[in-house]
Structures are given as structure tokens and as C-alpha cells.
Amino acid sequence: MTDFKINDYILQQEAKRLAQECLDEHDTLDSLLEPSELLWNKCLGHEWSIYTYKALLLCAECDTSEGEDYLEGLDMQHDSFSDHAFDVAFYTLYCAALNALEELQQET
């Protein structure tokens, strides 16, 4: 397939990168959106959330419990296994990035 690799460390590093990017974007562009809203948009369009292979690999190789818990609270129905994988991958990335954002905001 591809050389794409993912694990919990890579997930956390990407979450930190996205969080920092959102903080910088918010400060630089004087955005009307809060950093957490920018983060939602970035995670929603992230390659790990939109490509089936990458979403499935994230689900297989990473701890997705936080994303699954978030998703369970939404009581969503899925038409296929891949739809479910997309949502689990998205919410896993989003939760990790939100945690990283909170840590960065506490540092400042």
C-alpha cells in the first residue's frame, strides 16, 4: 500500500503540531474563531480523518478509547465500518489535539 505509519507517539506529535498551528493562526490572523474551533476544522479535514486506509490504520494502531468515548456520547449511527472508522479517527485526533491545546494554553 503506502509507507504510512502511525502509533500513539506519532498521534500525539501531530496533535501538538495541530494545536500549536491553531494557536499561531488565531494570534497571527486575529481570527474570529477560537483556537478550539480552528482545531475542529483542521481535524475534520485532516488526512487521517478522510482517507479510509489512514483512518483504519489509526484505529488499529493507536489507543482510540478517548475518541470512542466521545463518539459514544453522540449516539451516532453508521452505515458502514469505514464510516465508523472515519469518525473514530476524527474524534481520536480531535481529543488528542484538544488536550494538547489545553496544555499549550496553560503554558502561556
C-alpha positions in Angstrom: 0.0 0.0 0.0 1.9 3.0 1.3 4.7 3.8 3.7 2.2 5.5 6.1 2.9 4.6 9.7 1.1 5.6 12.9 1.3 4.9 16.6 0.4 6.7 19.8 3.6 8.8 19.7 3.1 10.0 16.1 -0.6 10.7 17.0 0.5 12.9 20.0 3.1 14.7 18.0 0.6 15.5 15.2 -1.9 16.6 17.9 0.7 19.0 19.4 1.5 20.3 15.9 -2.1 21.0 15.1 -2.7 22.7 18.4 0.3 25.0 18.0 -0.8 25.8 14.4 -4.2 26.8 15.6 -2.8 29.0 18.4 -0.5 30.7 16.0 -3.2 31.1 13.4 -5.5 32.6 16.0 -2.9 35.1 17.2 -1.5 36.0 13.8 -4.7 36.3 11.8 -6.7 37.8 14.7 -9.2 35.1 13.8 -12.9 35.4 14.8 -12.8 31.7 15.5 -11.5 30.4 18.8 -8.5 28.1 18.6 -10.7 25.1 19.5 -13.0 25.9 16.6 -10.0 26.2 14.3 -8.8 22.8 15.6 -12.1 21.2 14.8 -11.9 22.3 11.2 -8.2 21.2 10.9 -9.0 17.8 12.3 -12.1 17.4 10.2 -10.1 17.9 7.0 -7.0 16.0 8.2 -5.8 13.2 6.0 -6.1 10.7 8.9 -9.8 11.6 9.1 -10.7 11.5 5.4 -8.7 8.7 3.9 -10.0 5.2 4.6 -6.7 3.5 4.8 -5.2 6.0 7.2 -8.3 6.1 9.4 -8.4 2.3 9.6 -4.7 2.2 10.4 -5.1 4.9 13.1 -7.9 2.8 14.6 -5.8 -0.3 14.5 -2.5 1.1 15.8 -3.5 3.8 18.3 -5.4 4.0 21.6 -8.8 5.2 20.4 -10.6 5.0 23.7 -11.0 8.7 24.2 -12.3 9.2 20.6 -14.7 6.2 21.1 -15.9 7.6 24.4 -16.6 11.0 22.8 -18.4 9.3 19.8 -20.4 7.1 22.1 -21.8 10.2 23.8 -23.1 11.5 20.5 -25.2 8.3 19.9 -24.4 8.3 16.1 -25.4 5.6 13.7 -23.1 4.5 11.0 -23.9 2.9 7.7 -20.6 1.1 7.2 -17.5 0.0 9.0 -15.5 2.7 7.2 -17.9 5.4 8.2 -17.4 4.4 11.8 -13.6 4.3 11.3 -13.6 7.8 9.9 -15.5 9.1 13.0 -13.3 7.2 15.5 -10.2 8.5 13.8 -11.5 12.1 13.7 -12.6 12.1 17.3 -9.4 10.4 18.5 -7.3 13.1 16.7 -9.6 15.9 17.8 -9.5 14.8 21.5 -5.7 14.4 21.4 -5.3 17.8 19.8 -7.8 19.4 22.3 -5.7 18.1 25.2 -2.5 19.4 23.5 -4.2 22.8 23.0 -5.2 23.0 26.7 -1.6 22.2 27.7 -0.2 24.9 25.4 -2.7 27.4 26.7 -1.8 26.6 30.3 1.9 27.2 29.5 1.2 30.8 28.4 
